[in-house]
Amino acid sequence: MIYEIRNDGIQTYWHKLGVSVCIVFLSLISYIISLPFASQAYAQSSGIDISISPPFSIVQTHGTDPLTVAITIHNSSTNDLTITPTLHPFSSDQVSGNPVIDTQHSIDFATIQTPGFTLGQAFSLTAGQEQQLVLHIIPPTTFKTDANLAFTAFAQPNVANMIGSGAQTQANAIIGSLIILEAQPQNISAPLALEKLDGPNFIDMFSLLSLTLSAHNDDATLHQIRGTLVLKNGQSVHTLYSLFPDFILAQSSRRVRAMTEENGEKQTLTTQFTGPFLPGAYTVEVTLTQGNSPPKVYTKTVYVFPFTLMLAVLLIASVLYILKVLHIHNRSKA
């Protein structure tokens, strides 16, 4: 998944930061998160190799009590880098779970507590070194849903100290860490609901059955998707997948994915079923499990027909008929 930046005023924003060649946005990790939680996020560009940890944080809030979040930036490049830290709100793109960073608004209830560092002001990070920045956050009294914060570190080579002849060309990279300030749940018993279960009503027995699933989170705080995706033929199970445990931000939607497992390890992400299928009626069953609440079950019926076999039989019959007619015609001429 790729960070998405709102277009309003983006040119002015990047020109202030001096972007000249390329911007690399890091994937969001597991809600947002397409992969299980990772300890670091990486960004690489020409002459730049940096990482940030943690890439994703969920922080419990207690009223307006101050909070601290420590973020570490490591410069694995061969050159010194100039780093500009910023903090902006973000939201979901409502489709794939990618964060949309609102660069037009900054977070006014957070500062960098580490002495000598300020949000929006550049600092130098020596090659091979790391720098920890501690954010001091005072949650506002007004927020009733999760506060979603995107900490970004804009990096570009320190031209004066660049090694080699490449000093003329500057590459740039942005690496990010997402912070969720978790609001109090609204005590909704089962806040996740499947809002889309789309797919064909009829398929060929040798074709691929592809589905599109989407879920909505009606709560004030983020939740994780859990459950199963099953294809049944009558009472027998053709294929069973577990739903991938993506996060859905508060009051937002995202695509639901399933995962296959081999030898106990999570494998490919998919919402597809492969044939061949026996002709007949199949049932797609999606089950969302949420804590102690009764599971929510959603179904769709798909009818499988032997279109390919029917076509093959028709073609063979046509060929045999033509051969028979030609044989009779040749005999009559003889």
N, C-alpha and C positions, 0 to 999 in steps of 0.2 A: 504494500500500500504506500501511496505517495502523499506527502503533505500537499495540500492545495491552499493557495493564497488568494484571498479576495482581490479582485481586479481594481477596485476603487483606489486610486492614488498610488498604485503599486510602483509605477515608474519613478515617481519622486522618492519613494521610500528606498528603492534599491540604489538610485543614483547617490543618495546621501551616504550609503554604505560603500559605494565605489565598486559595484559589481562590473566586471569587464569581460569575463569569458564564459563561465558556466556556474550554475547553481545546482548543488546536489541536495535533494531533500531525503531525509531518512524515513524508512518505513516505520510505521507505528507498530507497536509490537502486539499485542494480542487483543485488543478490542475491536475495538480499535484493534483489535489485536488479533493479528492473523496467525501468530505463532505463540507458543507458550512463553511465559515471561523470560526475558533474556537479561543478562547482567550488564550488558553494554550495547550501545548502538554506535555504528560506524558511519563515517562519510569519507569518501576518497575522491580526489580530483587531481589534476596534474600538479605535482609538487606539494599536495596536501594529503595528510593521512591523520585524521583525528577520531577520537571516540569519546563518548559521554556515558556516564552511568549515575543513577539508573536511568533507563530510557523511559520508564513509565512508573508513576507512583500514585497510590491511592492513600490519601491522608484523612484520618478521622478528625472531624472538627468538634469542639466543645464550646458552643456559643461563640463568643468573640475572643476566646483565649488565644494568645499568640502561638504561632506554630513555626517550626524551623524545618527546612528541607535542604539537605546537603547534596550538591551536584558536583561531580568531578569531571573535568575535561582533561584528556590526555593527548599530547601532541607527539605522534609517532613519526612525524615528518623529519626530513633531514634539514629543514630550514626552520628558523624561528617564525612564529605566526603572530599576526595581530588579530585578537579576538574581540568581538563586540557582543556582549550579552544583552538580550532583550526579553521582555515578558509580555505576552499578549493573550487575550482570550481566544478560545477556539470552540467550534461546534462540529457536529457531524454533517457529512454530505448527504445523509439520509438514504444512501444507496449501499455503498461498499464498506462504510464505517471509516473511511478516510477523514482525518481532521481537516477542517477549513479554518485557517488561522486568520484572524481579523487584525491586520497590521495597522488599521486606522485607529485602534484603541489600545492603550497601554493599561496595565494593571496598577492602580494607584494605592492599593493596600498591601504592597509588597516592596521590600528593598533588599539589597545585598548586605548582609550583616558582616561579612568578612571585611576587615579594615583595608582601605585603599582601593576598593572596587565599587563601582556604581553601575546600575542598569543604564544602558545606552552609551556608556563611555568605554572606549577601546583600551585593551591592555595587551602587553606582549607576553607570549608563552614560548619559552625556549624549547628548541628541538629536543625530543626525548623526555621532556618534563611534563608534569601534570599540575593542575591547579584546582583546588576545591573551593567552591563558592557556596556559602550558606545563605539561603533565602530566609528572610524574616517576614512572616505573613500574619497579618491581623485580619481574620475573616470579617467581612462586613455584616452588619446586623440585618441587612435587607435581603440577602440571598436565601431563597426558599428551595432552590434546586441546587444540584452540584455546581460548584464553580470550576470551570475547566480552564487551566492555565497552560500555555505553551511557552516553555523556556527555550529560546533559540540562541545559538552561538554562531555568529557569522565570522568565518575565518578567511584570512587572505595572507599570503606570504609577506613577511617583513622584507621588502625589496632591498633595503640597505644591507641585509645580512644573507641574501640568497646565495646559494652555492652554484657555481657553474654559469654557463652562458645563457641560461633560461631566464635570467632576471628581467628581461624585457617583457615577457609574457606573464601576466598574473592570472592565476586560476583562483576561483573562490568556491567555498563550500559552506553549507549551512547544516548544522546538526542540531537535533532537538531532543528535549526531554519533556514529556507530558505529565502534568500534575493534576490530579482530580481531588478537589476539596469536597469530601463527601458530606452531603446534607443529611438531615434526619429523614428516614423513610416515612412515607405517608400511611404505613400500615395497610397497604393494599395487599390482599392475600396472595394474588397471583398477577403481578403487574405486566408480565410478558404475554403477548397474544400474537398468533400468526395472522398477518393481514393479507398475505398473498400466498397462494398455492397454485401456480400456473403450470400448465403442461398440455400436451396433446390429449385429445379424447380417444383417438384411434392411432394405432401404430402397426407396422409390419412386424412379424414374428422375428425377423432378423435385424431389425433396426435398433437404434439407441433411444432410450427413453430419457429425455432431458427435462428437468424441472427447474422452476424459479421459485424460491421461497423467500419471504420477507417477514420480519417480526417487528413489533412496536413495543416500546417500554413506556408504560403510562405512569411510572413512579417518579419521584423527585430526585432519585439517585440512580446510579448505574446498576445494571444487573447483568449476570452472565447467562448465556444460553446453555441449557442442558436438556437432553432428551434423545430421541431416536427418530430415524427415518427408515421406514420399512415398506417393502413391496411384497404383497401377498397375492397368492393365487388360490382363491378359496380360503381354506384354513391353513394351508402350508405357506411357509415363509420362503420367498424366492431370494431376497437379499435384505440384510439388516445392517444399517450404518448407525453410528453414534453421531450426534450433532456436535460440531466443533464448538468449544467453549469460548466463543467470541463474547466480548462485552458490548452492551448497547447503552449508550449514554442516556441520561434522564430525558424524558419527553422526546425521544427520537426513534427513528427506525433504521434498520440495516438488513442487508441480505443475510440469509441463514445458509450455512454450509454444513455439509456432513463430512465425515472422514472414514477412511478405510484403515484397517489394522492388519499388520502382518507380523507374526511372531511376537505379539504383545506390544509392538511399536506403532505409533501413529504414522500413517502414511499419507497418501494423496487426499487432497480436499476435493469433494465432488458432490454434485446432486444429480448424478446420472446413473442409470441402470443399463447394463449391457445384456443383450440377448445371447443365444436365441430364447424366445419365449414360446410356450405352448399357446395355441389359440384359445381365446376365452376372455373372461373378465378378470382384471387385476385391480387390487385396491392399494393405493398409495396412502400410507398412514404416518402422520407426523405427530409425535407426542412431545409436549413441553412439560418438563418436571420442574417444580419450583418449591423447594423446601418441603414443608409439611402440608402444603395445599394439594388438593386432588389434581392429578395431571390433566392437562388440556389436550384433547385428541382431535385432529383434523384429518379428514379423509377426502380422497378423490378417486373416481373410478376411471380406469383406462381399458379400452377394449383392444385386444390383439387379434389381428386377422392374418391368414397366410397369403398375403398378397403376392409375395415373391414366388411361392410354390404354385399358386394359381396361374401366374403369368408363365412360369416355366412349363407347366402342363399344357397351357394353351399354345405356347410356341411349339412344343414337341408334337402336339396333336395336329397343328397346322402344317408342320413339316411332313409328317407322315401322310396327311391327306394329300398334300401336293405330290409327294412321291407316288402315292397310289394312283392319282389321276394321270400322272405322266406315264406310269407303267401300263395302265389301261389304254391310254392313247397310243403308246408304242405297239402294243399287241394288236390293236385294231388296224394299224397301218400295215403290220406284217401280214 
